């Protein structure tokens, strides 16, 4: 037990240190980056933005719609092309009126809860949201303490995946991670039916390609002004799809398609985030990011406009910290440390915390009885709509 306690304490200390460092950096910058502009700030209104936006639109598929129009002899501009035209106008306005807000490419770890993790002062709300997920935790107060405890017992049975009568740290970690990833799974679910054209519960590269690019490919991109950008976008999608497709059959399972849409969430696809970032920023095509490109990606100045104060800080960050080998440019390894900083694993920290606080016999694992004895830390005397999920299969969470 000493080992797990020491590990827990070290992780808590590192977490506090990192939070202090981030606070200091944020004080030097603007108070808060606008949430609504976060995605736009990360990308410079390129064709990739158009593709990511299209992924969130439910009016699909473009290919089928365009073919219907061609058969009827009607010449219309497909919605994707309209979107690109709109984005071109927006980009023009953006260049004319640059923002002094900093564009942030760092992939930040998702917090388990918006509440402070202070059981003594803030109660167990952080633990509730970490264990069940934010959305499920919102309706805790709908159930009586007795019903909450009963449902928790049934949840414990599902967490114990090997059915040995104990909940290990690994099993608890897996459960918390699954609960926190539900927002991603819901996002994937929105698009699944749109791309799974033959309804075989898998998405092939051909299905994705034809749904996204079908009309333009039939015409060899003749109706598109910037054919090169479209072909590059197609090539980039294909490369990412093949990377996410672990068995190499060019047919994505739900897990593989999730890795395609959210590569930052999977170890085997995180590298593509680095590659694509370099491609976005590297204007001279040398495969590196120099200081001018680094700053240019964050900020576009207007003639005669004074630079914001945070630019000086970013130049110092580049020279003193980002450029580790001091060669004046960032290679893939340095870019990786910049945008994928490897923050504290909040899920692991929470799993250790729950075990430490509930493990009565100090054997580094929890029995169902131990969890129920400390049930208010997991679900409290409030209710959760999580109960309705108990009738579903375990792999749906």
Buried (B, 14 or more C-beta within 10 A) or exposed (E): EEEBBEBBEEBBEEBEEEEEEEEEEEEEBEEEBEEEEEEBBBBBBBBBBBBBBBBEBEEBBBBBBBBEBBEEEEEEEBBBBEBBEEBBEEBEEBEEEEBBBBBBBEBEBEBBBEBEBEBEEEBBBBBBBBBBBBBBBBBBEEBEBEEBBBBBBEBBEBBBEEEEEBBBBEBBBBBBBBBBBBEBBEBBEEBBEBBBBEEEEBBBBEBBBBBBBBBBBBEEBEBBEEEEBBBBBBEBBBEBBEBBBBEEEEBBBBEBBBBBBBBBBBEEBBBBBBBBBBEBBBEEEEEBBBBEBBBBBBBBBEEEEEEBEBBEBBBEBBEEEBBEEEEEBBBBEBBBBBBBEEBBBBBBBBBBBBBBEBBEEEEBBBBBEBBBEBBBBBBBBBBBBBBEBEEEEEEEB
